[in-house]
Amino acid sequence: MKKDDRQLDLPLSERPKLRVINGLGQKQHEALADRDAVARVLIEAGADLLLRRISPERAEVIERDVDEVLSLFDKVDQNPLLMPVLKKKLDALEQLVRETREKKSLRKRRSF
């Protein structure tokens, strides 16, 4: 194969940051215990909205709740006494996510 001198070479000096996680084909839903997990909820809702698996209204509710929870994480860093409020909001968001996934699942089954 002839090398094109115009092509930019970018050798990897370290391991790639992304890696494949073998999940054995089964979805595993993590508990909403940190900022990253909450951010992934927002990403999932955005993808579901784009694929028309959820309504814009539901996506807005999820976005609003995620914003509120992320804000609470910051407030808890400064005032740990707010932890019960954060826990309550995390539980409510987790319930909303669970309900959304169940509705998506039911909708998918009906389409077959």
C-alpha positions in Angstrom: 0.0 0.0 0.0 1.4 3.4 -1.0 1.7 5.9 1.7 0.2 9.4 0.9 2.7 12.0 2.1 -0.1 14.5 2.6 -1.7 12.4 5.3 -1.0 13.5 8.8 0.4 10.8 11.0 -0.8 10.7 14.6 0.9 7.9 16.4 -0.7 6.9 19.6 1.8 7.6 22.4 -0.5 6.2 25.1 -3.5 3.9 25.4 -6.7 5.2 23.9 -9.0 6.8 26.5 -12.0 4.8 25.3 -12.2 1.1 25.9 -14.7 -1.6 25.1 -16.6 -3.0 28.0 -17.9 -6.5 27.6 -21.5 -6.5 28.8 -22.6 -9.9 27.5 -25.4 -8.2 25.6 -27.4 -7.3 28.7 -28.2 -3.7 29.7 -27.2 -2.9 33.2 -28.6 0.3 34.7 -26.4 1.9 37.2 -27.6 3.7 40.3 -27.5 7.4 40.2 -24.7 7.9 42.7 -22.5 10.6 41.1 -22.4 13.4 38.6 -21.2 11.2 35.8 -24.2 8.8 36.1 -26.6 11.7 36.2 -25.0 13.2 33.1 -25.4 9.9 31.3 -29.1 10.1 32.0 -29.2 13.4 30.1 -27.3 11.9 27.2 -29.7 8.9 27.2 -32.7 11.2 27.1 -31.2 13.3 24.3 -30.6 10.1 22.2 -34.1 8.9 23.0 -35.6 12.2 22.0 -33.6 12.3 18.7 -34.8 8.7 18.0 -38.4 9.7 18.9 -38.5 7.1 21.7 -39.6 9.7 24.2 -41.7 12.9 23.9 -40.1 16.4 23.9 -42.1 17.0 27.1 -40.6 14.0 28.9 -37.1 15.0 27.7 -37.6 18.5 29.1 -38.7 17.1 32.5 -35.6 14.9 32.6 -33.3 17.8 31.5 -34.8 20.0 34.3 -34.4 17.3 36.9 -30.8 16.6 35.8 -29.9 20.3 36.0 -31.4 20.5 39.5 -29.5 17.4 40.7 -26.2 18.6 39.2 -26.7 21.9 40.9 -27.4 20.2 44.2 -24.2 18.2 43.9 -22.3 21.5 43.8 -24.3 22.8 46.8 -23.6 19.6 48.8 -19.9 20.1 48.2 -20.2 23.4 50.1 -22.9 22.4 52.6 -23.0 18.6 53.4 -26.3 19.2 55.4 -28.1 19.3 52.0 -27.3 15.6 51.4 -30.8 14.4 52.3 -32.3 16.8 49.7 -29.8 15.5 47.1 -30.7 11.9 48.0 -34.4 12.7 47.6 -33.9 14.3 44.2 -31.7 11.5 43.1 -34.3 8.9 44.0 -37.0 10.9 42.2 -34.8 11.2 39.1 -34.1 7.5 39.2 -37.8 6.7 39.4 -38.4 9.0 36.4 -35.7 7.2 34.4 -37.0 3.8 35.4 -40.6 4.8 34.3 -39.2 6.2 31.0 -37.3 3.0 30.3 -40.4 0.9 31.1 -42.6 3.0 28.7 -39.9 2.7 26.0 -39.8 -1.1 26.5 -43.6 -1.4 26.3 -43.7 0.8 23.1 -41.0 -1.3 21.5 -42.9 -4.6 22.3 -46.0 -3.2 20.7 -44.2 -2.3 17.5 -43.3 -5.9 16.8 
